[in-house]
């Protein structure tokens, strides 16, 4: 069984859609929403469609670890609320058959801007070459491997990159041909080039050893906490 773990913060306008899609395409799967202190109707709406709604501290890593602790499925599927799988449970089961221990999908940035199709191609290419996926790519980990790895590090950002680097030391990922559609809103709001430069600056600084707390404060500390929930 699949357990979908969805961290949210003030995402009332997106929760119903993702839960409806998952319920339709992944019948029998466990849907867990972990709220990090929303001030809108996120919790009320999640209660209508999720199997479990957990209340935790703000922070995607902490929220996903809390969701994983309550998950019952063999596969833990960490899904952003603005990302939708474009495949079914049958497709996913077939793609993960065999000895797969962790995996991620191709991503399509949903936008009318043609430049984001190019960005999507490079994101998919990079993740396959480096065995490091982003949270937008539906990171999936077998529950026993996730427990052995100690879950997500308690850091305010780059938690997806950090755990992938630990997981790839234990087992190679399966880069699935299955695709998810992720919102291009961040790219549209902040500008494609500016977002690319910001993301690569974050990755370079993280690789050079700058603490995630300092990175978060420098790049996102001035922004509303709402942006951390999606």
N, C-alpha and C positions, 0 to 999 in steps of 0.2 A: 504494500500500500504506500501511496505517496502522502506525505504531510507537507502542505504548503504553509510556510511561515511568512507572514506579511507584516513588516513593521510600518507603523503609520504615525503621523503627527499632523493634525489638522488637515485631513484629506477626505472630508465628508463628500465632496463632489466626485471622488473617484472610487471610493470603496464599493458602492453597489455594483458598478460595472464589472470590476474584477472578480467579485464574488459570484456574480451571475454567470460569468464566462467559465470560471473554474467549476462551478456546480454542474454546468451543462456538459463540459468537455472532459471532466475528470470525476465522474460519478463514483462514489465510494471513497474518494480521497478525503483526508482530514484537512479542514481549512481553519487555520489559527491566525487571528489578527492580534498583534501586540501593540497596544497604544502607549505612546510615550508622553502622555500628558496633554492631549488635545483639548482645546477650548471650544471646539465646534461640535457638531453632531456625529463625529466619527464613531464614537463608542456605540451610540444608539443605533446607527445604521449597520455597524458591524455585527451587532447582536442579532439582527434580522437574518443574516446570511451565513455567518461563520459557525463552526462547530464549537469554537472556544474563543473568547475574547479575554486577553490578559492585560493587566495594567502594570506598567513598569516605569523605570526611570527613562528620561529622554536619552537617546543615543542608540543609533542603529545596531551596533554590536551588542549592547546589553539587551536590547529588545529581541534580537534574533536568538541570543543564547537563552533567554527566558522562554521563547517559543519552542526552541529545540528541547528544553527540559520537559515540556508538556506534550511532546510529539509522540505518536504511537507508530508511525509508519517506518518501513525499512529505509525509505529514502526521504531525507530532509530536503525540501525544495524552497530555497530562499528567494522570494519574489518581491520586487518593488511594486508598489501599488499602481504605478503608472506604466507597468509593463504587462503585456498580455501574450500568453502562448498562442501560437498560430498552428496548433496541432492538438491531437487528442491523447487520452490516456493510453490507448492502444498503440499509437505511434511512439509514445515515450517508452512504454514497456519494451517494445521491440528494439528501440535504439539503445537501451541500457542492458539488454540481455547479455549474459556471459559474465565476464569477470570485471566489469566496470565497477570502480569504487567511488569515483567522483566525476562530475561532468559539468558541462556548460553548453549553452546554445549559441547559435548565430543571432546577431541582433540586427534589427532594422529600425533605424530612427524614423518614426512616423512624422512626416512633414512634407509640405509641398515644395520645399526648397531642394533643388537638385543637388546642391552641395552636400546635403546630409546623407545622400546615397553614397557619395564618395567617402565621407567620414565613416559610415557604417562598414564599408569594404575594408578600410584600413584598420578599424577596430577589430573586425573578425580575423583579419590576417595577423595582426599583432598577437592576439590572444592565442591563436593556434601555434605561432612560432615560439612564444615565451611560456606557454602553459600557465598564463596568468589572466584570469577573467575579471570583468567588472561586475558589480551587482546588477547591472542592467541585463546581464546575459543569463539570468535564472541559474544561479549556482546550485548544484545538487550534490549532496554528499550522503553516503551510506551512514546510518546512525552510529554504527560501531566505529567507523573511521573518524567521524566527527568527535565522538567521545574520547577516542584515543589521542586525537590532536589537541584536545582541551578547549574546543570551541573557538569562537572569535576572540581575538585579543581585545581587552577593554581599552580601546582607543577611540577617539572621537571621529576619525575618518581614516580612509585607506585600509579599513578592516577587511575588505574583499581581497585587495592585493596581498596583504600580509598573510591571510590564511591560505591563499593559493600557493604562496611560496613554501609554506610548511607542508601542505598536502602533496605537492609535487615531489617532495623528498621521500614520501611514503609510497606513492603510487602515481603512475602517469594518468593524466585526465583523459576522458573521452570527449573530444570536441565534436559535438553532435551537429548533423546537418539540419536539424530541426531549428525553426526560427521563432524568435519572439519579437513583438513590436513594442518599442519603448518610445515614450513621448519625447518629441524633440523640443519641448517648451523651453528648457534651459538654454539650448543652443540658440533658439530664436530670440529669447529675451536678452541674452548677454552677447550675442554675436558669435558667429561660427569661429572666426579666427581667434577672437579673444578667448573663447572657451577652450579651444585647442591649446593655445599657449598657456592658459591657466592650468589645465590638466597635466600637461607635460612638465610644467614648472613644479607642480605638486609631486609628481612621480620622481623627478630628478632630486628634489630636496629630500624626499623620503629615502631614496636610495643612498644619498649622501649622509644619512643619519639624523636629519632634523626630526625632532619629536613630533608625532601626530598632533599633540596638544598645541604646540607652537604653530604648526601648519594651519590648523583649524582657526586659531585666533587671528592669524595674519590674513588668511584668505576669506574666511566666512564669519569672523567674529562680529563684524558690523552688520551682518544680514539677519533678517528675522529667523527665529527658530523654525518657522514653518517650512523653510526650504530643506531642513534636515529630515523631514518625515517622508520624503518621496524619492 
